[in-house]
Amino acid sequence: MRIATIDIGTNSMRLLIGDYIDGQIHNRKKLMNTTRIGQDVDKDGYISEEAIKRNIEALREFVGICREEKCEHIYSMGTSALRDSKNGYKFVELAKQEIGIDVEVISGEEESNLGFSGVLEGLKGNDDILVIDIGGGSTEFIIGNRDGIKFAKSENVGALRMTEKFLKADPINENEFDEMSIFIEGKINETLNHINKKSIKKLIGIGGAITSLSAMEQGLQVYSMEKIHNSEICKKDIDIILQNLKKMTLSDKKHLKGLQPKRADIITAGVKILNIIMEKLEIENIVVSEYDNLEGLMCLKAKKMS
């Protein structure tokens, strides 16, 4: 059974196409478009007309690809920006009217659960793990194993949201960066204190900020799911990359190997969120997963049909 899942995130829209056979996903294909539906949502709580139009066109393009690929089912979900905005329903209505696609706006908890389920699809073993998903609008924290989720929390700190709120200068202004860091720590401190009591040994990261970090660390000219999946990054290397990013102009970042130019303006905030998490939890290494909420949604829907 060929299935497509689409994630309409704050910073980007992503598509997964795969064949679901005997409980597993085969022939995975992933596409991404930096569509920024969440641009400026924090200012007045509304998605702009321009952002709605841009994302409808991107969704139309993705659905066209799904049909070319002969997908039997197409499922779509909206995350942080669509659930936080006052007019997210307008996008949902247009997607249905113009493209015939139902966009399900999911809660932070549902997003966490799908991300965790996706990670398990690409993982061996059954130890307790902490999964973090740093997105454009929010960061999800999930603890659990194959027997289920033990803790899940979504916090409204994301790479695009923090960049828009704090980082105005190019190159980055030290005071603005420090303000952002203090704000992030304050927002996620309670969650990290709770996680610290759990003595988790294994940290797994999903989401664009973390996969981009792995691609940069490996100096990939061309993004490769195979090279990213199960790659490991140590905190010392993350610290070095962060220090370099802080000094660079936006133009310099756009030419970095492994970093998509459209993500260059928000990568520093994304890496700082990860840096704070690892520092507070005293974890030295993170394993990067290319399986995430798209795979989680695919498996959830396929299991309901079987």
N, C-alpha and C positions, 0 to 999 in steps of 0.2 A: 504494500500500500504506500503510494507516494504522497507525502504530506508536506505542507509549507507552514512555517510559523513566522510571524512578523512582530517585531518589538518596536513600538513607537516610543523611544526614549527622549529625555530632555534635550540631549545633544545630538543624537543620531537615530536613524531608522535602520533596523537590521533585518535581514531575511535569512532563514534557514530552510533549505530543501533537503529532504532525505527520504530514503525508503525504510519504512518501519516493518521489519521482518522478524518474527519469533522473539518479540520483546527487545529487539535491539535496532539502533539506527545505523543504516548503511549508506554509503555514497553521499556523505554530507557535503553540502555546498553552502557557503555563506557569502552574503553580500552586505555592504554597508554604504549608507549615504548620510553625510553630515547635514542634517536638516534643521536642527535647532528649533524645535517647536517651543522649547522653554525659554527662548531668548527674551529677556526683560520681563518675564512673568512676575518676578519678585517685586518689580517697581509698583505695579498697580493691580496685580492679581489676574491680569487678562492675557491670553494669547493674542498676538497681533493678527490682523487680517492677512498681512503678508506671510506670516509664519504658517497660518492655516492653509493658505493657497499653496505655499511651497511644499508643505507636507502632504497635501492631497495629491499633488502632481507626483511626488516621490512614491506614494502608496499606489497610485495608478500604474506607475512604471513597474513596481515590484509585482503587482498582481498580474500584469502582462507577462512577466518572466515566468511566474508560477503556471500560467496557462500554457505557455510555450513548452514548459517542462512537463506538461500533462499531470500536474498535481491534482489528486482526487479531492483533497480537502485543503482549505486555506483558513488558518486561524490567526487572529491579530489581537495584540494586547497593548494597552497604553499604560505608562508608568507615571513617574513623579509629576511631570509638568501637567499632564492631563488630569490627574487627580487633585492637584493643588489649585489649578486655575478656576476662575469663576465661569469661564465660557468654554470649557473643554467639551461640553455636550455639543457645541456647534460643529466641532471637527467630527465627532462621532456621527452626528446626523448627516453631514456631507459625505462622509465615507460610505454610509449606507445608501444614500440617494444617488450619488454619482458613480460609485464603483461597485456597489452591491456587497460591501464587506462589513461585517459586524466587528467593531472594535470594542473589546471588553476592557474597561478601565479597572485595573486591579489595585488592591490595597497594598500598602508597604509589606504587610505580613504575607500576602499571597505572592508578592514579588520575591520575598525571601525564600519562601517554600519552593517556588519554581526554580530559583537559582540553585538551591541546595540539591534538589532532585536532579537537575542537569549535571551538576558536578559529580554526583554518585554514578551517573552513566559512564563517565570517563575515568573512574577510579577503581583501584583494587584495594582489598582489605576492609576491615570494619572497626578501626579505631575511631575514637571521638575526634572530630576535626572542627576547626573554626573556618567558615567560609566568609570572606568579605567581598562585597560587590560595590566598587566605587563607580557610580554613574555620574551623569551630568547634574542631576538635581538632588540625589540622595545617596546614602551609603547604607547597605544592608549588612547586618551581622547575624550569622546563623551558626549555632553549635548543634552537632548531632552525629549520627552514624547511620548505618543501613537499617537499624531498627526504628529510626525516626528522629524528629527534630526535638531537641531539649530546650532550646532558647532561640528566639528570633526577634530582632529589633531593627527598625528602619529609622535612620536619623537624617534630617534635612540638611546634610552637608554633601555637596557634590562639586565636581570640578568646574562646571559652567556657573553654577550658583555662587560659589565662592569667588571666582574670577570677577564676575559682574559686580559683586558686592564690595570687593576690596582692591583688586589689582588694576589700577587705572593707568599707571605709568609704564613706559617702555624705554629702556629695560625696567625691570621691576624695582619699585621703590622699597627700601629696607623697612621703613616704618609701616607702610601698607601691608607688607608681607608679615611683619610681626603682629599687627592687628588681626590679620586673618588667622594666623596660627593660634593666637589666644582665643579667638572666637571658636575655632574648630575644637580646641581642647575643652573649652567650657561646654560645648554642645554634646560631645561624646564621652565626657569624663565618667559619668554615672554608668553608662553601658560598659565602658572598659574596666571599671572597678568591679562590676559584676562578673565579667568574663575572666578577670584575673583570678578570681576565687576558684575557677574551674580547672586550673592547671592544664590547659590545652598545650599539646606539644606541636601539633601540625597545623599550619596556617595555609589556606588555599585562597588564591585571589582570582576573581573574574571581573569582567567589565573592561571598557576601552582604555582607561587610564593604566590598568595593570598589564594588559596585553601589549599596549604601546611601550610601556617601560621595558618589558622583556625583549621586544623587537629592537629597541634602542640599545639595550645592554649587549645584544648579540650583533648589533650593527647590520641588521638585515636590509638589503637593498629592496627585496621583494618580500611582502608579508607571507609567511608560511604557517598554516595551522599546525602542521606536523612539528615544526621547530619550536613553536610557542607552547604547545600542549605539554604539560609536565616539565617545562623548563623551571629552573630554580634561580632565584635572585637573592643574594645576601644583603643584609642591611647596610654593610659598609659600602657596597656598590651603589645602593639607592641613595645614600648620603652624598656620595661624590657626584652622581648625576644631578641631584637636587641643587647642589652648590653651583654646578655649571649652568643649569637652567636659569637660576636667579640672575646670573651675570649677563646672559645672552639677550640680544634684541629679538623681537618677534621674527624679523627677517632671517636671523641666524637659525632660529629654531625650525623654521620652515624647511631648512636644508639639512636637518639632522637625519642621518640614516636610521630607518626604522620608525620614524614618526610621520604620520600623515600630516601634510601641511595644514589641513582644516582643523586639526586638533592642537596645533602648535600654541595657540593663545591660551588654552585651558590646561595644558599638561602640567605646568608647575604646581598649580593648586591641587590637582589629582595626586601628584607624587607626594606633596606635603601631607595630605590626608593619610596616605599609607605610612609615611615616615612617622607621624605622630602615633598611629595605631601600633606599629611594631616597637617603637620606643617604650610606650606605656605598658605594653604586654611583655616586654623584654624577650621578644622573639627575634632570632637572628636570620631566619630564612623564610622565604615565601615560595610556595609552589604555584605556578600559573596554570590555570585550566582554560582550555578552549571550549569546554562544555559549560553551558550556563543556562539562563532562564529560557532561551529558545528551545534547547533540547528538553528542558523540564516541561515546557508547554506541549511539545510534540508527544512526549511519552504519556503525559496526563491524558491528552485527548485520544491518543491511539488506544490506551488501556480501557477508556470508557466505551470505545466502539467495539472492542473485541469481546 
